[in-house]
């Protein structure tokens, strides 16, 4: 899981990655900044947002050149659907008018 401050009951999920397929997407998250990438744009876009704790996870919201985004990540078992691998985080990412679903894990 992400970094945990001494005495915290739940990890604040500071550094992690989320990803999904159909369509394939990925976001590397550090604090309130995420780098969103796709196979068509492997270098990705750096998105700076506002970070907010939610029950069981975190939400990062903002906009990039007028295009709003919201990444919601919660601690919940998640299967990526293709490999059958299980991950400890479930993710939803809305960028503009496109919704993505996926899984996540602490950054390696």
MOPAC internal coordinates of N, CA, C and O (Angstrom, degrees):
PM7 1SCF
backbone

  N    0.0000 0     0.00 0     0.00 0    0    0    0
  C    1.4383 1     0.00 0     0.00 0    1    0    0
  C    1.5233 1   109.14 1     0.00 0    2    1    0
  O    1.2310 1   120.35 1    -3.85 1    3    2    1
  N    1.2976 1   116.94 1   176.15 1    3    2    1
  C    1.4549 1   122.18 1   179.52 1    5    3    2
  C    1.5157 1   111.91 1   -68.59 1    6    5    3
  O    1.2310 1   120.64 1     1.32 1    7    6    5
  N    1.3233 1   116.38 1  -178.68 1    7    6    5
  C    1.4617 1   121.38 1  -179.19 1    9    7    6
  C    1.5168 1   110.77 1   -68.32 1   10    9    7
  O    1.2310 1   120.51 1   -33.30 1   11   10    9
  N    1.3252 1   116.63 1   146.70 1   11   10    9
  C    1.4604 1   121.86 1  -178.53 1   13   11   10
  C    1.5223 1   109.64 1  -126.51 1   14   13   11
  O    1.2310 1   120.89 1   -50.16 1   15   14   13
  N    1.3182 1   115.91 1   129.84 1   15   14   13
  C    1.4593 1   120.66 1   175.46 1   17   15   14
  C    1.5292 1   108.54 1   -74.84 1   18   17   15
  O    1.2310 1   120.67 1   -31.70 1   19   18   17
  N    1.3087 1   116.32 1   148.30 1   19   18   17
  C    1.4559 1   121.16 1  -179.81 1   21   19   18
  C    1.5243 1   110.87 1   -55.58 1   22   21   19
  O    1.2310 1   120.58 1   -53.00 1   23   22   21
  N    1.3306 1   116.49 1   127.00 1   23   22   21
  C    1.4547 1   121.61 1   178.07 1   25   23   22
  C    1.5181 1   114.76 1    89.94 1   26   25   23
  O    1.2310 1   119.21 1   171.33 1   27   26   25
  N    1.3369 1   119.11 1    -8.67 1   27   26   25
  C    1.4599 1   121.02 1   178.14 1   29   27   26
  C    1.5183 1   110.09 1   -69.21 1   30   29   27
  O    1.2310 1   120.27 1   -42.79 1   31   30   29
  N    1.3112 1   117.10 1   137.21 1   31   30   29
  C    1.4609 1   121.93 1   178.49 1   33   31   30
  C    1.5254 1   111.12 1   -79.93 1   34   33   31
  O    1.2310 1   120.13 1   150.10 1   35   34   33
  N    1.3173 1   117.36 1   -29.90 1   35   34   33
  C    1.4564 1   120.93 1  -179.22 1   37   35   34
  C    1.5272 1   109.14 1  -130.73 1   38   37   35
  O    1.2310 1   120.21 1   -38.35 1   39   38   37
  N    1.3217 1   117.20 1   141.65 1   39   38   37
  C    1.4608 1   118.83 1  -179.86 1   41   39   38
  C    1.5276 1   111.33 1   -66.88 1   42   41   39
  O    1.2310 1   119.86 1   -39.17 1   43   42   41
  N    1.3229 1   117.87 1   140.83 1   43   42   41
  C    1.4561 1   120.06 1  -179.33 1   45   43   42
  C    1.5302 1   114.17 1   -82.07 1   46   45   43
  O    1.2310 1   120.15 1  -176.54 1   47   46   45
  N    1.3305 1   117.32 1     3.46 1   47   46   45
  C    1.4616 1   120.74 1   176.91 1   49   47   46
  C    1.5236 1   112.00 1    52.81 1   50   49   47
  O    1.2310 1   120.09 1  -116.66 1   51   50   49
  N    1.3146 1   117.44 1    63.34 1   51   50   49
  C    1.4649 1   121.50 1  -177.74 1   53   51   50
  C    1.5247 1   113.06 1   -79.86 1   54   53   51
  O    1.2310 1   120.28 1   135.55 1   55   54   53
  N    1.3368 1   117.06 1   -44.45 1   55   54   53
  C    1.4633 1   121.13 1  -175.80 1   57   55   54
  C    1.5267 1   108.03 1  -129.07 1   58   57   55
  O    1.2310 1   120.89 1   -63.85 1   59   58   57
  N    1.3291 1   115.91 1   116.15 1   59   58   57
  C    1.4615 1   120.08 1  -178.90 1   61   59   58
  C    1.5168 1   109.75 1  -158.91 1   62   61   59
  O    1.2310 1   121.01 1    -7.07 1   63   62   61
  N    1.3141 1   115.66 1   172.93 1   63   62   61
  C    1.4610 1   120.25 1   175.82 1   65   63   62
  C    1.5142 1   108.78 1  -128.95 1   66   65   63
  O    1.2310 1   120.81 1   -34.24 1   67   66   65
  N    1.3137 1   116.06 1   145.76 1   67   66   65
  C    1.4581 1   122.50 1   176.45 1   69   67   66
  C    1.5229 1   107.37 1  -128.62 1   70   69   67
  O    1.2310 1   120.67 1   -25.03 1   71   70   69
  N    1.3263 1   116.33 1   154.97 1   71   70   69
  C    1.4549 1   119.81 1  -172.99 1   73   71   70
  C    1.5212 1   109.52 1  -163.19 1   74   73   71
  O    1.2310 1   121.01 1   -19.77 1   75   74   73
  N    1.3023 1   115.67 1   160.23 1   75   74   73
  C    1.4516 1   120.69 1   177.96 1   77   75   74
  C    1.5156 1   110.65 1  -158.28 1   78   77   75
  O    1.2310 1   121.56 1    -5.74 1   79   78   77
  N    1.3244 1   114.63 1   174.26 1   79   78   77
  C    1.4543 1   119.58 1   178.31 1   81   79   78
  C    1.5209 1   109.90 1  -133.64 1   82   81   79
  O    1.2310 1   121.74 1   -15.36 1   83   82   81
  N    1.3203 1   114.28 1   164.64 1   83   82   81
  C    1.4755 1   122.55 1  -177.83 1   85   83   82
  C    1.5157 1   112.40 1    54.47 1   86   85   83
  O    1.2310 1   118.49 1  -117.30 1   87   86   85
  N    1.3068 1   120.48 1    62.70 1   87   86   85
  C    1.4642 1   127.97 1     4.46 1   89   87   86
  C    1.5350 1   111.35 1   -87.70 1   90   89   87
  O    1.2310 1   121.08 1   -21.86 1   91   90   89
  N    1.3284 1   115.54 1   158.14 1   91   90   89
  C    1.4570 1   120.68 1   178.13 1   93   91   90
  C    1.5222 1   109.50 1   -72.99 1   94   93   91
  O    1.2310 1   121.19 1   -45.27 1   95   94   93
  N    1.3353 1   115.34 1   134.73 1   95   94   93
  C    1.4547 1   121.75 1   178.23 1   97   95   94
  C    1.5208 1   108.15 1  -154.32 1   98   97   95
  O    1.2310 1   121.05 1   -16.47 1   99   98   97
  N    1.3193 1   115.59 1   163.53 1   99   98   97
  C    1.4565 1   121.95 1  -178.45 1  101   99   98
  C    1.5216 1   107.93 1  -153.78 1  102  101   99
  O    1.2310 1   120.34 1   -34.47 1  103  102  101
  N    1.3259 1   116.96 1   145.53 1  103  102  101
  C    1.4600 1   120.88 1   171.72 1  105  103  102
  C    1.5195 1   108.58 1  -141.32 1  106  105  103
  O    1.2310 1   120.78 1   -55.50 1  107  106  105
  N    1.3131 1   116.12 1   124.50 1  107  106  105
  C    1.4563 1   122.65 1   173.11 1  109  107  106
  C    1.5213 1   106.46 1   -95.89 1  110  109  107
  O    1.2310 1   120.81 1   -55.17 1  111  110  109
  N    1.3215 1   116.05 1   124.83 1  111  110  109
  C    1.4580 1   121.18 1  -173.04 1  113  111  110
  C    1.5159 1   110.44 1  -115.08 1  114  113  111
  O    1.2310 1   121.32 1   -45.59 1  115  114  113
  N    1.3262 1   115.07 1   134.41 1  115  114  113
  C    1.4597 1   121.60 1   173.70 1  117  115  114
  C    1.5193 1   107.06 1  -140.16 1  118  117  115
  O    1.2310 1   121.02 1   -71.08 1  119  118  117
  N    1.3397 1   115.66 1   108.92 1  119  118  117
  C    1.4691 1   120.46 1  -177.81 1  121  119  118
  C    1.5129 1   110.73 1    65.73 1  122  121  119
  O    1.2310 1   120.53 1    59.81 1  123  122  121
  N    1.3496 1   116.60 1  -120.19 1  123  122  121
  C    1.4576 1   121.10 1  -179.23 1  125  123  122
  C    1.5347 1   112.42 1  -105.87 1  126  125  123
  O    1.2310 1   120.91 1  -162.56 1  127  126  125
  N    1.3225 1   115.86 1    17.44 1  127  126  125
  C    1.4628 1   121.62 1  -179.92 1  129  127  126
  C    1.5243 1   109.42 1  -119.69 1  130  129  127
  O    1.2310 1   120.74 1   -42.93 1  131  130  129
  N    1.3226 1   116.20 1   137.07 1  131  130  129
  C    1.4589 1   119.16 1   176.09 1  133  131  130
  C    1.5141 1   109.61 1  -132.91 1  134  133  131
  O    1.2310 1   121.52 1   -31.64 1  135  134  133
  N    1.3269 1   114.69 1   148.36 1  135  134  133
  C    1.4601 1   121.22 1   174.87 1  137  135  134
  C    1.5084 1   107.22 1  -110.83 1  138  137  135
  O    1.2310 1   120.99 1   -69.66 1  139  138  137
  N    1.3337 1   115.72 1   110.34 1  139  138  137
  C    1.4599 1   123.98 1  -177.09 1  141  139  138
  C    1.5272 1   108.77 1   -95.15 1  142  141  139
  O    1.2310 1   120.50 1   -52.02 1  143  142  141
  N    1.3351 1   116.66 1   127.98 1  143  142  141
  C    1.4551 1   119.81 1   179.72 1  145  143  142
  C    1.5239 1   110.99 1  -138.67 1  146  145  143
  O    1.2310 1   121.59 1   -20.13 1  147  146  145
  N    1.3283 1   114.57 1   159.87 1  147  146  145
  C    1.4557 1   123.21 1   177.55 1  149  147  146
  C    1.5282 1   107.27 1  -137.58 1  150  149  147
  O    1.2310 1   119.61 1   -11.07 1  151  150  149
  N    1.3304 1   118.35 1   168.93 1  151  150  149
  C    1.4710 1   119.04 1   175.96 1  153  151  150
  C    1.5368 1   112.25 1   -59.51 1  154  153  151
  O    1.2310 1   119.88 1   149.15 1  155  154  153
  N    1.3323 1   117.83 1   -30.85 1  155  154  153
  C    1.4653 1   120.98 1   178.08 1  157  155  154
  C    1.5233 1   112.67 1   -76.17 1  158  157  155
  O    1.2310 1   119.98 1   159.48 1  159  158  157
  N    1.3187 1   117.64 1   -20.52 1  159  158  157
  C    1.4643 1   122.76 1  -179.55 1  161  159  158
  C    1.5314 1   109.16 1  -138.31 1  162  161  159
  O    1.2310 1   120.23 1  -108.12 1  163  162  161
  N    1.3596 1   117.16 1    71.88 1  163  162  161
  C    1.4670 1   119.35 1  -175.96 1  165  163  162
  C    1.5286 1   114.28 1   -64.91 1  166  165  163
  O    1.2310 1   119.61 1   154.87 1  167  166  165
  N    1.3380 1   118.36 1   -25.13 1  167  166  165
  C    1.4738 1   120.18 1   177.28 1  169  167  166
  C    1.5208 1   109.83 1   -70.36 1  170  169  167
  O    1.2310 1   120.42 1   146.85 1  171  170  169
  N    1.3262 1   116.80 1   -33.15 1  171  170  169
  C    1.4538 1   122.30 1   173.54 1  173  171  170
  C    1.5121 1   115.22 1    78.84 1  174  173  171
  O    1.2310 1   122.37 1    -2.76 1  175  174  173
  N    1.3160 1   113.06 1   177.24 1  175  174  173
  C    1.4593 1   123.01 1   177.23 1  177  175  174
  C    1.5159 1   108.85 1  -114.37 1  178  177  175
  O    1.2310 1   120.38 1   -44.38 1  179  178  177
  N    1.3266 1   116.88 1   135.62 1  179  178  177
  C    1.4583 1   121.18 1   174.17 1  181  179  178
  C    1.5216 1   107.28 1   -90.30 1  182  181  179
  O    1.2310 1   120.99 1   -58.71 1  183  182  181
  N    1.3357 1   115.72 1   121.29 1  183  182  181
  C    1.4544 1   122.31 1  -178.35 1  185  183  182
  C    1.5291 1   108.87 1  -114.87 1  186  185  183
  O    1.2310 1   120.70 1   -54.37 1  187  186  185
  N    1.3097 1   116.27 1   125.63 1  187  186  185
  C    1.4689 1   122.28 1   178.41 1  189  187  186
  C    1.5146 1   107.52 1  -102.62 1  190  189  187
  O    1.2310 1   120.50 1   -53.57 1  191  190  189
  N    1.3266 1   116.65 1   126.43 1  191  190  189
  C    1.4500 1   119.39 1  -177.21 1  193  191  190
  C    1.5104 1   113.36 1  -131.87 1  194  193  191
  O    1.2310 1   121.40 1     8.76 1  195  194  193
  N    1.3023 1   114.92 1  -171.24 1  195  194  193
  C    1.4677 1   123.95 1   176.15 1  197  195  194
  C    1.5142 1   106.43 1  -106.44 1  198  197  195
  O    1.2310 1   120.73 1   -54.73 1  199  198  197
  N    1.2999 1   116.21 1   125.27 1  199  198  197
  C    1.4644 1   122.90 1  -176.00 1  201  199  198
  C    1.5206 1   110.10 1   -95.17 1  202  201  199
  O    1.2310 1   120.90 1   -44.20 1  203  202  201
  N    1.3459 1   115.88 1   135.80 1  203  202  201
  C    1.4595 1   120.85 1  -178.33 1  205  203  202
  C    1.5296 1   108.70 1  -141.63 1  206  205  203
  O    1.2310 1   120.76 1   -48.63 1  207  206  205
  N    1.3258 1   116.15 1   131.37 1  207  206  205
  C    1.4670 1   120.07 1   175.25 1  209  207  206
  C    1.5263 1   108.87 1   -73.12 1  210  209  207
  O    1.2310 1   120.74 1   -41.58 1  211  210  209
  N    1.3189 1   116.20 1   138.42 1  211  210  209
  C    1.4615 1   122.67 1   174.70 1  213  211  210
  C    1.5232 1   106.98 1  -128.30 1  214  213  211
  O    1.2310 1   119.03 1   -16.43 1  215  214  213
  N    1.3180 1   119.45 1   163.57 1  215  214  213
  C    1.4681 1   120.12 1   179.47 1  217  215  214
  C    1.5344 1   111.19 1   -56.19 1  218  217  215
  O    1.2310 1   120.80 1   -61.01 1  219  218  217
  N    1.3131 1   116.08 1   118.99 1  219  218  217
  C    1.4578 1   121.87 1   177.75 1  221  219  218
  C    1.5050 1   115.75 1    79.17 1  222  221  219
  O    1.2310 1   119.57 1  -171.86 1  223  222  221
  N    1.3322 1   118.43 1     8.14 1  223  222  221
  C    1.4553 1   118.01 1  -178.44 1  225  223  222
  C    1.5082 1   114.58 1  -177.31 1  226  225  223
  O    1.2310 1   121.73 1    34.72 1  227  226  225
  N    1.3145 1   114.28 1  -145.28 1  227  226  225
  C    1.4634 1   121.37 1  -175.15 1  229  227  226
  C    1.5274 1   109.33 1  -148.98 1  230  229  227
  O    1.2310 1   121.41 1   -27.41 1  231  230  229
  N    1.3214 1   114.91 1   152.59 1  231  230  229
  C    1.4583 1   121.08 1   174.86 1  233  231  230
  C    1.5212 1   107.98 1  -130.50 1  234  233  231
  O    1.2310 1   120.88 1   -42.76 1  235  234  233
  N    1.3259 1   115.92 1   137.24 1  235  234  233
  C    1.4580 1   121.86 1   176.99 1  237  235  234
  C    1.5183 1   106.62 1  -124.33 1  238  237  235
  O    1.2310 1   120.35 1   -57.07 1  239  238  237
  N    1.3340 1   116.94 1   122.93 1  239  238  237
  C    1.4666 1   121.32 1  -176.30 1  241  239  238
  C    1.5142 1   110.08 1  -132.36 1  242  241  239
  O    1.2310 1   121.26 1   -30.22 1  243  242  241
  N    1.3169 1   115.19 1   149.78 1  243  242  241
  C    1.4567 1   120.88 1   177.85 1  245  243  242
  C    1.5126 1   109.82 1   179.70 1  246  245  243
  O    1.2310 1   121.02 1    23.21 1  247  246  245
  N    1.3241 1   115.66 1  -156.79 1  247  246  245
  C    1.4532 1   119.91 1   175.27 1  249  247  246
  C    1.5249 1   108.92 1  -146.76 1  250  249  247
  O    1.2310 1   121.50 1   -24.96 1  251  250  249
  N    1.3191 1   114.73 1   155.04 1  251  250  249
  C    1.4569 1   122.12 1   179.89 1  253  251  250
  C    1.5276 1   107.12 1  -131.44 1  254  253  251
  O    1.2310 1   120.54 1   -69.86 1  255  254  253
  N    1.3311 1   116.58 1   110.14 1  255  254  253
  C    1.4654 1   122.06 1  -176.86 1  257  255  254
  C    1.5213 1   111.42 1    51.37 1  258  257  255
  O    1.2310 1   120.87 1  -134.56 1  259  258  257
  N    1.3356 1   115.93 1    45.44 1  259  258  257
  C    1.4601 1   122.03 1   177.45 1  261  259  258
  C    1.5186 1   115.18 1    80.50 1  262  261  259
  O    1.2310 1   120.07 1  -179.48 1  263  262  261
  N    1.3061 1   117.48 1     0.52 1  263  262  261
  C    1.4650 1   122.04 1   179.85 1  265  263  262
  C    1.5346 1   108.39 1  -101.76 1  266  265  263
  O    1.2310 1   119.59 1   -69.85 1  267  266  265
  N    1.3436 1   118.39 1   110.15 1  267  266  265
  C    1.4664 1   120.45 1  -176.42 1  269  267  266
  C    1.5349 1   112.31 1   -69.59 1  270  269  267
  O    1.2310 1   121.58 1   -28.95 1  271  270  269
  N    1.3339 1   114.58 1   151.05 1  271  270  269
  C    1.4648 1   119.49 1   173.84 1  273  271  270
  C    1.5225 1   109.40 1  -140.41 1  274  273  271
  O    1.2310 1   121.40 1   -28.93 1  275  274  273
  N    1.3280 1   114.92 1   151.07 1  275  274  273
  C    1.4622 1   122.82 1   173.99 1  277  275  274
  C    1.5175 1   107.74 1  -143.69 1  278  277  275
  O    1.2310 1   120.67 1   -56.93 1  279  278  277
  N    1.3211 1   116.32 1   123.07 1  279  278  277
  C    1.4594 1   122.17 1   173.40 1  281  279  278
  C    1.5178 1   107.40 1  -111.36 1  282  281  279
  O    1.2310 1   120.49 1   -57.50 1  283  282  281
  N    1.3278 1   116.67 1   122.50 1  283  282  281
  C    1.4551 1   122.66 1   177.90 1  285  283  282
  C    1.5188 1   107.98 1  -117.20 1  286  285  283
  O    1.2310 1   120.75 1   -54.98 1  287  286  285
  N    1.3249 1   116.18 1   125.02 1  287  286  285
  C    1.4617 1   121.42 1  -178.32 1  289  287  286
  C    1.5209 1   107.87 1  -129.98 1  290  289  287
  O    1.2310 1   120.94 1   -51.45 1  291  290  289
  N    1.3312 1   115.80 1   128.55 1  291  290  289
  C    1.4652 1   120.31 1   177.66 1  293  291  290
  C    1.5238 1   109.58 1  -128.29 1  294  293  291
  O    1.2310 1   121.50 1   -24.49 1  295  294  293
  N    1.3136 1   114.73 1   155.51 1  295  294  293
  C    1.4586 1   120.35 1   174.78 1  297  295  294
  C    1.5204 1   107.94 1   -76.30 1  298  297  295
  O    1.2310 1   121.03 1   -70.53 1  299  298  297
  N    1.3197 1   115.64 1   109.47 1  299  298  297
  C    1.4559 1   121.84 1  -179.69 1  301  299  298
  C    1.5210 1   107.15 1  -164.70 1  302  301  299
  O    1.2310 1   120.30 1   -41.64 1  303  302  301
  N    1.3095 1   117.04 1   138.36 1  303  302  301
  C    1.4589 1   119.72 1   179.35 1  305  303  302
  C    1.5208 1   109.29 1   -61.29 1  306  305  303
  O    1.2310 1   121.24 1   -43.54 1  307  306  305
  N    1.3255 1   115.23 1   136.46 1  307  306  305
  C    1.4617 1   121.09 1  -174.46 1  309  307  306
  C    1.5225 1   109.02 1  -141.72 1  310  309  307
  O    1.2310 1   120.33 1   -43.80 1  311  310  309
  N    1.3136 1   116.98 1   136.20 1  311  310  309
  C    1.4628 1   122.51 1   174.47 1  313  311  310
  C    1.5121 1   107.67 1  -108.51 1  314  313  311
  O    1.2310 1   120.21 1   -43.40 1  315  314  313
  N    1.3249 1   117.21 1   136.60 1  315  314  313
  C    1.4611 1   119.58 1  -176.37 1  317  315  314
  C    1.5306 1   113.57 1   -74.03 1  318  317  315
  O    1.2310 1   119.47 1   171.85 1  319  318  317
  N    1.3239 1   118.62 1    -8.15 1  319  318  317
  C    1.4493 1   121.50 1   174.31 1  321  319  318
  C    1.5156 1   115.23 1    85.28 1  322  321  319
  O    1.2310 1   119.71 1   157.31 1  323  322  321
  N    1.3292 1   118.17 1   -22.69 1  323  322  321
  C    1.4688 1   119.90 1   179.17 1  325  323  322
  C    1.5143 1   111.33 1  -104.23 1  326  325  323
  O    1.2310 1   120.47 1   127.24 1  327  326  325
  N    1.3159 1   116.70 1   -52.76 1  327  326  325
  C    1.4673 1   120.10 1  -176.97 1  329  327  326
  C    1.5193 1   111.96 1   -85.18 1  330  329  327
  O    1.2310 1   120.57 1   159.10 1  331  330  329
  N    1.3345 1   116.52 1   -20.90 1  331  330  329
  C    1.4525 1   119.88 1  -174.89 1  333  331  330
  C    1.5190 1   112.93 1    82.25 1  334  333  331
  O    1.2310 1   120.13 1  -178.65 1  335  334  333
  N    1.3408 1   117.35 1     1.35 1  335  334  333
  C    1.4629 1   121.18 1   177.73 1  337  335  334
  C    1.5243 1   109.69 1   -69.84 1  338  337  335
  O    1.2310 1   121.20 1   -33.90 1  339  338  337
  N    1.3220 1   115.30 1   146.10 1  339  338  337
  C    1.4630 1   121.06 1   177.60 1  341  339  338
  C    1.5210 1   109.90 1  -104.07 1  342  341  339
  O    1.2310 1   121.07 1   -36.22 1  343  342  341
  N    1.3382 1   115.55 1   143.78 1  343  342  341
  C    1.4562 1   122.82 1  -179.24 1  345  343  342
  C    1.5181 1   109.09 1  -129.70 1  346  345  343
  O    1.2310 1   119.83 1   -23.89 1  347  346  345
  N    1.3499 1   117.92 1   156.11 1  347  346  345
  C    1.4688 1   120.40 1  -174.95 1  349  347  346
  C    1.5267 1   115.43 1   -83.48 1  350  349  347
  O    1.2310 1   119.95 1   175.21 1  351  350  349
  N    1.3355 1   117.69 1    -4.79 1  351  350  349
  C    1.4601 1   120.68 1  -177.76 1  353  351  350
  C    1.5267 1   110.74 1  -126.14 1  354  353  351
  O    1.2310 1   120.93 1   -36.33 1  355  354  353
  N    1.3368 1   115.83 1   143.67 1  355  354  353
  C    1.4641 1   122.16 1   172.47 1  357  355  354
  C    1.5263 1   107.36 1  -112.39 1  358  357  355
  O    1.2310 1   120.53 1   -39.88 1  359  358  357
  N    1.3379 1   116.59 1   140.12 1  359  358  357
  C    1.4591 1   120.84 1  -174.48 1  361  359  358
  C    1.5200 1   111.89 1  -130.65 1  362  361  359
  O    1.2310 1   121.62 1   -32.90 1  363  362  361
  N    1.3311 1   114.51 1   147.10 1  363  362  361
  C    1.4667 1   123.36 1   169.84 1  365  363  362
  C    1.5232 1   105.97 1  -131.17 1  366  365  363
  O    1.2310 1   121.05 1   -47.42 1  367  366  365
  N    1.3212 1   115.60 1   132.58 1  367  366  365
  C    1.4583 1   120.74 1  -178.70 1  369  367  366
  C    1.5242 1   108.12 1  -132.88 1  370  369  367
  O    1.2310 1   120.60 1   -57.24 1  371  370  369
  N    1.3121 1   116.45 1   122.76 1  371  370  369
  C    1.4663 1   121.72 1   174.82 1  373  371  370
  C    1.5160 1   107.31 1  -114.93 1  374  373  371
  O    1.2310 1   120.88 1   -57.24 1  375  374  373
  N    1.3314 1   115.93 1   122.76 1  375  374  373
  C    1.4657 1   121.59 1   179.64 1  377  375  374
  C    1.5226 1   106.94 1  -127.70 1  378  377  375
  O    1.2310 1   120.89 1   -71.25 1  379  378  377
  N    1.3196 1   115.90 1   108.75 1  379  378  377
  C    1.4553 1   119.76 1  -172.66 1  381  379  378
  C    1.5150 1   108.89 1    67.44 1  382  381  379
  O    1.2310 1   120.53 1    56.59 1  383  382  381
  N    1.3169 1   116.60 1  -123.41 1  383  382  381
  C    1.4650 1   120.27 1   179.73 1  385  383  382
  C    1.5291 1   112.75 1  -105.96 1  386  385  383
  O    1.2310 1   120.50 1  -162.81 1  387  386  385
  N    1.3338 1   116.65 1    17.19 1  387  386  385
  C    1.4663 1   120.99 1  -179.36 1  389  387  386
  C    1.5261 1   109.27 1  -109.32 1  390  389  387
  O    1.2310 1   120.65 1   -48.75 1  391  390  389
  N    1.3408 1   116.35 1   131.25 1  391  390  389
  C    1.4619 1   122.55 1   177.18 1  393  391  390
  C    1.5219 1   110.02 1  -106.40 1  394  393  391
  O    1.2310 1   121.20 1   -44.69 1  395  394  393
  N    1.3310 1   115.31 1   135.31 1  395  394  393
  C    1.4569 1   122.13 1   177.18 1  397  395  394
  C    1.5145 1   108.70 1  -122.98 1  398  397  395
  O    1.2310 1   120.26 1   -33.21 1  399  398  397
  N    1.3148 1   117.11 1   146.79 1  399  398  397
  C    1.4560 1   122.42 1   172.53 1  401  399  398
  C    1.5092 1   108.12 1  -123.37 1  402  401  399
  O    1.2310 1   120.77 1   -26.06 1  403  402  401
  N    1.3231 1   116.13 1   153.94 1  403  402  401
  C    1.4554 1   118.72 1   178.97 1  405  403  402
  C    1.4999 1   113.52 1  -179.06 1  406  405  403
  O    1.2310 1   121.83 1    14.63 1  407  406  405
  N    1.3027 1   114.10 1  -165.37 1  407  406  405
  C    1.4642 1   123.59 1  -176.81 1  409  407  406
  C    1.5207 1   109.19 1  -122.19 1  410  409  407
  O    1.2310 1   121.15 1    -4.65 1  411  410  409
  N    1.3293 1   115.40 1   175.35 1  411  410  409
  C    1.4427 1   119.16 1   178.51 1  413  411  410
  C    1.5090 1   112.83 1  -158.93 1  414  413  411
  O    1.2310 1   122.16 1    -9.78 1  415  414  413
  N    1.3330 1   113.48 1   170.22 1  415  414  413
  C    1.4647 1   121.68 1   179.22 1  417  415  414
  C    1.5207 1   108.96 1  -158.25 1  418  417  415
  O    1.2310 1   120.92 1   -15.97 1  419  418  417
  N    1.3129 1   115.85 1   164.03 1  419  418  417
  C    1.4573 1   120.74 1   176.49 1  421  419  418
  C    1.5311 1   108.64 1   -60.51 1  422  421  419
  O    1.2310 1   120.54 1   -33.76 1  423  422  421
  N    1.3229 1   116.57 1   146.24 1  423  422  421
  C    1.4631 1   120.97 1   178.40 1  425  423  422
  C    1.5159 1   110.08 1   -63.51 1  426  425  423
  O    1.2310 1   121.19 1   -33.72 1  427  426  425
  N    1.3056 1   115.33 1   146.28 1  427  426  425
  C    1.4677 1   120.73 1  -179.81 1  429  427  426
  C    1.4951 1   111.39 1  -106.39 1  430  429  427
  O    1.2310 1   120.10 1   180.00 1  431  430  429

